Amino acid sequence: MTEKTLISFAPASGEEVWRGTISDVGAAVSRARRAWPDWAATPLAVRIESMRRFVNEVRIRHDEFAEIIARETGKPLWEARTEVDAVMNKVEISVNAYSERTGRTRLDSALQGTSAVRHKPHGVMAVLGPYNFPAHLPNGHIVPALIAGNVILFKPSEKTPAVGEKLIECFYAAGVPEDVVQLVFGGVDEGKELVAHGGVDGVLFTGSVQAGIAINRRLASNPGKIVALEMGGNNPLVVIDTPVVNDAASLIIQSAFTTAGQRCTAARRLIVKESMYEPLMEALLKLTRKLIVDDPFADPQPFMGPVIDNAVADKLEQSFLALVTEGGKPLAHMRRGDPEKPFLTPGIIDTTEVADRPDVELFGPLLQVIKVPDLDLAIAEANNTRFGLSASLIGGAPEDFGRFWANVRAGIINWNRPTNGASSSQPFGGIGLSGNHRPAAYYAADYCAYPVASTEMEQPRANIAIGVKD
């Protein structure tokens, strides 16, 4: 049998970053199943200590880890460094979350014995990672799952295998057995095989809505397999009355264009009260024109690097032109300096007059602007989506935010803060096409273990008092 090769390329240069062999999924599952009983029986304190050693190994490799992330994803080096920091910070957050959300409880009664609730791991968990945060987001599944006693089959995105390899190298250096955390290299076919394999007890996925729906459909007849889906959003950012227009513009830039717009929580729709439109657009466009788009290692450091590859850049350019064709008014043209490279300048387009705005996640630096007369219509427009991940309100008074919070459908709702940059100390997830009500981050502990109820007595004590012959 001929081995198949997987290759990744640097978005900024097109140079080869990594080359390796596509994995044998069946063999990896078999090794994981053999490894699980011992790992599950390892004391919790030992598993936690392994994760703390993992932090030390990441810290030792911090610079080289950040450089690999920047090279393989195209994100600026400063941002890649913050991702490595997030990987390290995840451990103590996960330790605290496991203790709080899956801790053991006991209730003693002299006559009825002891009632207890403990938690068990599911078993073999498949983690399917994305390319935009190829270390932080899969690590957000892996660490809490390992703490709970699961073993991991991690398939990094086929676009970022080098980052996945560096992440798992740190677990091995920390003493986590190699069969407890395994890399599965491959593409769509290997992902499908992992999802459907009978030896996999759970699927933890971050990625596109199309892939998430396919996973959900494939496992619909298998309720015994735990599935956590995080599938992005068509996120609204609403601006009403505020005197600090320049600050509002900065929040919009952070929301829409950080990571070249390749965040599931990025603002896709800017919904603006009509009275704020002119001063806000003036400030926003002025700041947008100042943004540096360049190689991730350039000096001075850019705000944005390229999108992940030329195919994605092509689709984003086509989407911008399609919105213009449908009646959109370009405010900042999306430009591509080199047609052979996926560098795009931020695109901003007024789609107020577009009759049927597409309810899709345009995963890149493309922002639609929609004018509305008041907050109530802004909320209605914010909810004009099948997604429901993140939403933010800029401006207004506390009662305005109270109204916004109560009526907007989303799993993350912010006030005078960006739509992105969610805290790992809070739950992270959405509703509708954004997820399946299994939020990650602090609440990841919930899908990494299941509760088991017990009633216990040290000696049997029972009798039959009714319905027995003398």
Salt bridges, closest charged atoms under 4 A:
GLU15 OE1 - ARG71 NH2 3.81
GLU16 OE1 - ARG19 NH2 2.80
GLU57 OE1 - ARG61 NH1 2.65
ASP63 OD1 - HIS62 ND1 3.99
GLU64 OE1 - LYS166 NZ 2.62
GLU79 OE2 - ARG263 NH2 3.26
GLU83 OE1 - LYS75 NZ 2.83
ASP85 OD1 - HIS62 NE2 2.78
GLU92 OE2 - ARG52 NE 2.60
GLU158 OE1 - LYS155 NZ 3.48
GLU169 OE2 - ARG61 NE 2.80
GLU169 OE2 - LYS166 NZ 3.25
ASP179 OD1 - ARG31 NE 3.76
ASP201 OD2 - ARG33 NH1 2.98
ASP241 OD2 - LYS273 NZ 2.69
ASP309 OD2 - LYS159 NZ 3.03
ASP314 OD1 - ARG336 NH1 2.57
GLU317 OE1 - ARG336 NH1 2.85
ASP359 OD2 - ARG386 NE 3.14
GLU361 OE2 - ARG268 NH2 3.95
ASP376 OD1 - ARG403 NE 2.64
GLU381 OE2 - ARG269 NH1 3.97
GLU381 OE1 - ARG357 NH2 3.02
ASP446 OD1 - ARG101 NE 2.62
GLU456 OE2 - ARG118 NH1 2.86
